[in-house]
Amino acid sequence: MKTTGLRFDTSYGCIREITDQDIYWLAFDMIEQDKDDCRASGYGENFLQAILDYVFISQFVFSLEDKSGGIIGSFGIFPDEELEGVGTMWGFSTSNFFSIKSPRGASEILSNTKRVLDFFNSIFPVVKASCLMENKEARRRFNFGGFRMYDRTEDRALYMRTV
């Protein structure tokens, strides 16, 4: 499916396809909560490898950019290897994530992020995601994105978004 040039603009910034430069920015400015998730997934301190692994298996990957050109975060989706119609979403944020102080800016970004998630759901009727239970930022992002927690393990919260 062609997504080249797919872009959602707001007065605060935009959501656009990821670039190579975004990957390096994410690796060196990732928020601590997402670093913890990478560590728990077996990547240790190799955050660049975690991002690359997710990007390369993903069918679609987007970045959120603020109006000054700084990367707020990136997220993508890859198909489940066993279940048809199910995609797994991932996301990482940079320290710019915490710079969104304007309720209007946050609302605009959220509205456009939901448009991308609706796009994901048009391809994958079920979108799953997970994070560490203590990663309150990721859990908040999933809730705002229309996900619901459907299960939890000792250390992970499991989320789902359906059409």
C-alpha distance (Angstrom), angle and dihedral (degrees) to the residues before:
residue distance angle dihedral
M1 . . .
K2 3.78 . .
T3 3.79 115.3 .
T4 3.79 99.8 153.1
G5 3.76 107.8 139.4
L6 3.81 94.3 11.0
R7 3.78 103.8 153.3
F8 3.80 137.0 160.2
D9 3.81 114.5 -156.8
T10 3.79 127.5 -160.0
S11 3.79 132.9 170.7
Y12 3.83 87.1 -102.0
G13 3.80 98.3 49.3
C14 3.78 138.8 -70.6
I15 3.77 148.1 -87.7
R16 3.78 111.9 -127.0
E17 3.77 141.3 153.3
I18 3.80 114.9 -66.1
T19 3.81 120.2 -101.1
D20 3.80 130.5 -154.6
Q21 3.79 88.7 -108.8
D22 3.83 90.3 56.7
I23 3.81 90.3 57.6
Y24 3.79 92.6 57.8
W25 3.80 92.1 43.6
L26 3.81 90.1 52.9
A27 3.80 92.6 48.6
F28 3.79 94.2 53.0
D29 3.81 100.1 36.8
M30 3.83 102.6 35.3
I31 3.80 115.9 144.4
E32 3.79 115.7 -108.4
Q33 3.81 94.0 -113.9
D34 3.81 91.0 58.8
K35 3.81 90.8 44.5
D36 3.81 87.9 55.8
D37 3.82 89.2 52.9
C38 3.83 90.4 51.6
R39 3.80 90.9 49.0
A40 3.81 91.0 49.6
S41 3.83 89.0 50.7
G42 3.79 90.9 58.2
Y43 3.82 101.3 -99.0
G44 3.79 96.4 114.6
E45 3.80 107.3 -165.7
N46 3.82 93.9 -24.9
F47 3.81 96.5 107.6
L48 3.80 92.2 156.1
Q49 3.81 90.4 60.2
A50 3.81 91.2 49.2
I51 3.80 91.4 53.1
L52 3.80 93.0 44.8
D53 3.80 91.9 49.7
Y54 3.81 91.4 53.0
V55 3.81 94.9 42.5
F56 3.81 94.1 50.2
I57 3.81 95.2 51.4
S58 3.80 94.0 43.0
Q59 3.75 124.5 103.5
F60 3.82 92.1 -155.0
V61 3.81 131.3 16.8
F62 3.80 127.8 -177.4
S63 3.80 136.4 -179.0
L64 3.77 129.3 -147.8
E65 3.80 111.3 -137.2
D66 3.79 126.6 -170.1
K67 3.81 121.2 -135.2
S68 3.82 91.8 -94.8
G69 3.82 90.8 56.8
G70 3.81 96.4 -103.1
I71 3.79 118.3 141.0
I72 3.81 114.1 -116.3
G73 3.79 93.6 -177.1
S74 3.78 146.6 -56.0
F75 3.77 133.5 -121.1
G76 3.76 137.5 -179.6
I77 3.77 146.4 169.1
F78 3.79 135.6 -128.5
P79 3.80 130.0 -172.2
D80 3.79 120.0 -101.2
E81 3.80 109.1 -109.1
E82 3.80 93.6 -138.4
L83 3.80 108.7 27.2
E84 3.80 120.4 62.5
G85 3.80 114.0 -138.4
V86 3.80 93.4 23.1
G87 3.79 123.3 112.2
T88 3.78 129.6 -175.2
M89 3.78 117.5 -139.1
W90 3.78 126.1 -154.5
G91 3.79 132.9 -177.8
F92 3.79 141.2 -177.5
S93 3.81 128.3 -168.2
T94 3.78 133.9 -154.6
S95 3.79 127.4 -143.3
N96 3.84 86.8 -90.9
F97 3.81 85.6 74.8
F98 3.81 87.8 76.7
S99 3.81 93.1 49.7
I100 3.82 93.4 72.3
K101 3.78 98.2 103.4
S102 3.79 98.6 149.3
P103 3.82 112.9 93.0
R104 3.82 88.1 -152.3
G105 3.81 92.1 52.2
A106 3.80 91.8 47.8
S107 3.80 90.2 47.8
E108 3.81 92.5 50.7
I109 3.78 93.0 48.7
L110 3.80 91.2 46.2
S111 3.80 91.9 49.2
N112 3.79 91.8 52.3
T113 3.80 92.7 42.7
K114 3.80 87.7 55.8
R115 3.82 88.5 53.4
V116 3.81 88.9 56.2
L117 3.81 90.6 46.3
D118 3.82 88.8 51.2
F119 3.82 86.7 52.3
F120 3.83 88.9 51.8
N121 3.81 89.8 49.5
S122 3.81 90.5 51.3
I123 3.81 87.1 63.6
F124 3.80 99.5 30.8
P125 3.83 112.2 33.6
V126 3.81 87.3 -161.9
V127 3.80 120.4 45.1
K128 3.81 116.6 -173.3
A129 3.79 129.6 -168.1
S130 3.77 137.6 167.7
C131 3.77 140.7 -167.2
L132 3.77 140.1 174.1
M133 3.81 111.5 -74.4
E134 3.80 90.9 -121.6
N135 3.85 92.9 52.4
K136 3.79 95.3 100.6
E137 3.82 93.1 171.2
A138 3.82 93.0 57.3
R139 3.79 91.9 44.4
R140 3.80 90.0 50.9
R141 3.83 91.0 49.1
F142 3.81 91.1 51.3
N143 3.81 92.4 49.0
F144 3.82 91.9 49.2
G145 3.80 89.6 47.3
G146 3.80 93.2 59.1
F147 3.81 97.6 -100.5
R148 3.78 121.9 138.6
M149 3.78 125.9 -152.5
Y150 3.79 106.8 -114.2
D151 3.80 100.2 172.8
R152 3.76 144.2 -5.4
T153 3.74 136.4 -152.4
E154 3.77 127.2 -157.3
D155 3.81 91.2 -76.6
R156 3.85 108.1 8.1
A157 3.80 136.1 71.4
L158 3.82 113.4 -146.3
Y159 3.80 118.2 -150.7
M160 3.80 135.8 -170.8
R161 3.81 135.1 -168.3
T162 3.80 119.1 -168.0
V163 3.78 136.3 -177.3
